[in-house]
Amino acid sequence: MSAGLTRLFLAGVWCVASAAAWAHEDATREAIPILDCDHPPEHAVNAVPEPFHWAQLECTPAGQMLVPAEDWVWRYPGSFTDRPFLPAWMSAEPGVSGEPRYFKSIAARLAGTDEAERLQRRFAQSMIALPASAGEQRIYVLTAESNLGEKFDVNFVYRSDLDIWAVPCVPDCRPEQLFHIYRRE
């Protein structure tokens, strides 16, 4: 057999052996879990509580997330391209199950005076500087829990329908997670 024919024969044997190995590898690999958005789990949240009319639930194969409601814009300060969203897997630690996350619960409350003052101090300690407010502001707290028991809070500093700031605390409040919410005109 000539050297060229030998190389061709060996390349063919290698391809057949590799294809068999790859086929075996695919057969033993587990399917990637996905969330069936048409038939969500029984305990999945299906609506955002009032007064969060600036948010809605969106379902993807990776899980649920909160996104801007129709006619609302969420954006990071100084960015018109990156779009904020709040996924059910937001608080996931490395090494936690890769299964799809959905919201098992979402609760809303208006922070009382003492809690609002504590939150303002927490924001300041976290180097979060919200723009000065011209009028009265309220802080709504959204507390969410995923199907895996992961919890996080998002504080919505509501100053008007034209001026809402979201401060996620997962578990820490970080300035890079702050985003602005306003009605689309």
Residue, then its C-alpha position, 0 to 999 in steps of 0.5 A: m500500500s502506498a504512503g498516501l493510501t495508508r494515510l487515507f485509510l488511517a484517516g478513514v479509520w479515525c473518522v469512523a472511530s471518532a463518529a462512534a465515540w461522539a455518537h455514544e457521547d451524545a446518547t449518554r448526555e442528559a437533555i438540557p432542562i427547559l421550562d415549558c412556558d405553555h404549561p408552566p409548573e403549578h406553583a409558578v407565579n403568573a402575574v406581577p402584583e400591584p402596584f408594579h404596573w411597570a413590570q411584567l413576567e416573561c417566560t423563556p426556556a431558561g426560566q421566568m424573568l421580570v421585564p418592562a411592561e408594555d409602554w415602559v422603558w427600563r435602562y441602566p444610567g448611561s446606557f441605551t443598549d443594555r436592557p435590564f431584566l430581573p430573572a428568577w435565577m438572579s440570586a443563583e450561586p455558582g454550582v447550584s442546579g442548572e434547572p430552569r427557575y421560575f418565581k414561586s412567589i412575588a410579594a409587594r409592599l410599600a415600605g413604611t417610614d422607618e423601613a424607607e429610611r433604613l433602605q436609604r441608609r443602606f443605599a448610601q452605604s452601598m455607594i448608590a446615589l439616586p438623583a435628588s428628588a423634587g417631591e415626595q417619594r415612596i419605596y415599594v419592595l418586591t420580594a421574590e423567591s424562586n422554585l429552588g428557594e433563592k430569594f431576592d429583593v428589588n426596591f423601587v424608589y417611586r417618585s412619579d410615573l415618569d421617574i422610578w429607580a430600581v435598586p436590586c439587592v441580591p443579597d447586596c445592593r450594588p450600584e451597577q445593578l441600579f436602573h431607571i424606569y419611565r413611561r415610553e412616550 
